[in-house]
Amino acid sequence: MKLSPFAAVAIIALLCPVAAANAQDTNDQQLGAVHFETSCNEIAQRRFDRGMRYQHSFWYKAAREIFEEAAKADAECGMAHWGIALTYLDNPHGPIPAPNLAPGLAAIQKAKSAGAKTERERDYIDALASMYVDYDKLTHTQRIHAYLQAMEKLAAKYPNDDEAQIFYAITLNTSASPADKTYAQQKKGAAILEPIWKRQPRHPGIAHYLIHLYDYPALAQNGITAAELYAKIAPAAPHAQHMPSHIFTRVGYWTESIASNLASVKAARADKEYGDQLHGEDYLVYAYLQLADDKDARAVVDDMSAMTGFNPNFRGSAFALAASPARYMIERSDWIGAANLTVRPSPFAFVPPITHFARALGAARSGHPEAATADIAKLAELRDKLREEKDAYWAGQVDIQWQVATAWQLDAEGKAEEALKTMSAAADAEDKTEKSPVTPGPLAPARELYGAMLLERGMAAEALAAYEATMAKEPNRYNGYAGAAKVAEALGDKAKAKFYYEKLIALVGGTEVDRPDLAAARQFLAKY
């Protein structure tokens, strides 16, 4: 009987431990290079370094298992338990998942009881303890700022410890205020990492964290190099395949974003990392829709809706499952479809508002303002719940959704002046904050929606200003070009209309999708 190549490899791995070990080493080589010096014994040190290669690419489950192996190899290796506690942070750009708090605290306590032979290691353990101690009394914001202060002291105390500098740099990002438009902490973090990257070009955490630090409209161009290289540094990590798309989304490189997330989704599916898969698919849907590739976007949404076995406590999964169907409707102006979306239950109070917002906007823009009332009321209720939970960021995001939905309901009711005032306030509020890393962007930028409302009211000059302001922040958006072209045409500015219609046609390439904007663009360009 002739064995398939896959079966042969499996048998060799089972029969030959050396071959299996070599395969493991080969996989590790696909995760970059990290050496985090500890006082643990040689075996534990090797395992610890290996765990850090996974951890720096946010591969938490695998990293945790390896840190546990390090702890077994050296009973006095307190840093192995520190590593375990680090994995329980999950994505540090959001609060620690509730189920992770108790085991994370237990890991820190084990780190202290196991002992650390050096003052440096004890400082690392004490710093991370800030994220877990008194978690039932202190908010995430209080704990992340305490951790930032501890990491700042640690980095200053050990200036030659690259890992200390790296962890301090990413904490500057995770603790930064979304209202700080100077991006002072992000710039400081990037300035720390850039010179270290020259010394350690294969370190996965440096490229990864630079992408996060540059994941802002004003800084995104600085992150293109990291975006182009991170997936090459750690090609085995699903998250490393996905992260470049954060920058590609910011600069409007949709083809590159699609390629990045196709690779990420494939790797995540193979490793049953369903949270990473859904997160990557949400970014895929966003990118496909900008190219008017509605067929592929719909296929991804359907695949997401059919998925089972994912962790409902993973923020990225919950967000993606709500956002992708909603953005599919809103980006295509399918207002009836948006109004009929089903709200999925979620343990996160900021997730159901996504669907309630889409439903309210869809109802109002399809001429049924009365049908939007219940969803608008639900937005207010969930916003207030988030305020009570002291989640200021998501309370603010839901409040913006409430304002936008309310504005369009007022518009549908013929209350134009009040509608424009409310919509302008929503756009201003959104401009003062930042998107969360959990999303490629809002279902539709508030200022872009403001432009659409202005155009409907015959205020073409003001509408063009709104569309162009949005383009500066969210480049290469399909609806940005389409809206600006229609406004320019309404103004009688044939040159500018031609410019934006040509941009729209170039953006979508040879798509055969029958969107009304594309038909209008082709008709206009045929005449001019």
Helices and strands as residue ranges (DSSP letters): H 5-15, H 17-29, H 42-55, H 60-73, H 78-87, H 98-114, H 119-129, H 140-157, H 162-174, H 184-199, H 204-213, G 220-223, H 224-233, H 238-242, H 244-251, H 254-270, H 274-290, H 294-305, H 315-331, H 335-339, H 352-365, G 369-372, H 373-388, H 392-412, H 416-431, H 446-456, H 460-473, H 478-491, H 494-508, H 516-527
